[in-house]
């Protein structure tokens, strides 16, 4: 029983002591009751302040381009191709126009070669008809008909057509010969051949005029040909005798007297012999005849037509390209138009095939980096099929969101500092390019979309997480007070200034920039004044204000010195 009484006394004593201490703590001391509230203050300082908004989001390329199998605008040509070679991989840096993928189109090359030969033949045929070069056929006028022209320089012979006469296709109109040189084909017996094959000089005598003409041996056939011997025939019923002969070609300058079919006697000699009277000249056994002139071209009618004009006379000298005979008629015009149209159709087909050949090379649409490439050699692809993409890191973008308070600090064109988690220590320059005018509710918070353009670098990759600090404004060498000193009274920003006599006075101020630590004071205060940041009148009875030191870096009086005030509202 004694022990229970002692325990009860101890408990009552403890409760009494605790209650007394609590009452004493809640009641102010006599000094506090007579001295008034104690104020926490800060000095109005001069310094720098900056305001900004932090946001984040993934990086995206500002520009890009697709890699496609080329396609024809007219929808014609090959519709499928085979991938021949892939020259790039994902992540490769490429330049605009660089070859990425090479395709193969089966049979296209063979089709081009066939059409090229058809076009060449068609042009040559039409050019031959109109007397032009193949590259000149587009200069002709089908309604003017055909003008047969001299193919070489020479003399017109054998011209017998007249204006108004009808010509058949292939009919000979005239011949153009260069009669300044003539040609003789001579026969040699085996003995003469053995001597003549070592000779280069020839001497020619004609019965029709006196003198000797010098010539040159241009060719000797080294294969003998059997011929009946001279003076033998089949008329008497006996078999003729045969002998081997060799053929030799001799050319000489025509003094103007030599004509075809003239009989000529030929002597051959080595180069050292200078005269026909030299005993070193071997005069051939068989006489020969003048075959014709060294240069001789035949002009034939290329179409069935009527002669509208004869431009020369027989034996006239002409130059290459001079007109000889003009042909015209409805059939001629239609024939020329049809052939010209055929040539143009062939050229159009070739152009399309050449265009398809160019489409076999897939090239980069822009400078950039290969984002992906879906191409494997041997795979069949269709016209216009997507094979991959290229992105450009020179300009990147961040789509992000800010709340309805911070959006008021963001301006289009505001500079931005961007950091990337994957590249610590590096900062990239940016700029706000778009701010949404209407917010969206995101989990009960109004958010506004903001687009930031970032000056890129090859190190950046799409999808990297980036942090952006949007600079909303800054001021240097301005008056600053802690934000907790500012309050609103009657709708006006105000502060309490501690007077020298220990009393306070409410002063209305004009605010400038404000971040989470400081507010810029544009008017209403002077540097060095003390503003109230807290008071003992605002705490519960028994609480104590432990210190007036509320500004980081300030002295125990709550101010003094300069402070840069550089902080962001979201940091």
Protein Blocks (a to p, Z undefined) as FASTA:
>chain_A
ZZmmmmmmmmmmmmmmmmmmmmmmmpccfklmmnopaddddddddddddddddddddddd
fbdcdddddddfklpajfbdcdfbdcbdehiacdehiafbdcddehklmmmmmmmmmmmm
mmmmmmmmnopafklmmmpcfknopadddfbgcddehiabdehiacdehiafbdcddfkb
ccddddddfklmmmmmmpcbdcdddfkbgcjdddddfbdcfbdcddddehiafknopacd
dddddddddddddehlacghiacddddddfklmbfklmkbccdfbdcddfbdfbdcdddd
fbdcddfbdfbdehiacdehiafbdcedjklmmmmmmmmmmmmmmmmmmmmmmmmmmmmp
ccdfbgcddfbdcddehiacdehiafbdcddfkbccddddddfklmmmpcghiacddddf
klghiacddddfbdcfbdcdeehiacddddddddddfkbcghiacdddddfbdcehiadd
dfklpcceehiacdddddfkopacddddddddddfkbccdfbhpaehiacdfbdfklpce
hiacfbfclbghiafkopghjdehiacfkZZ
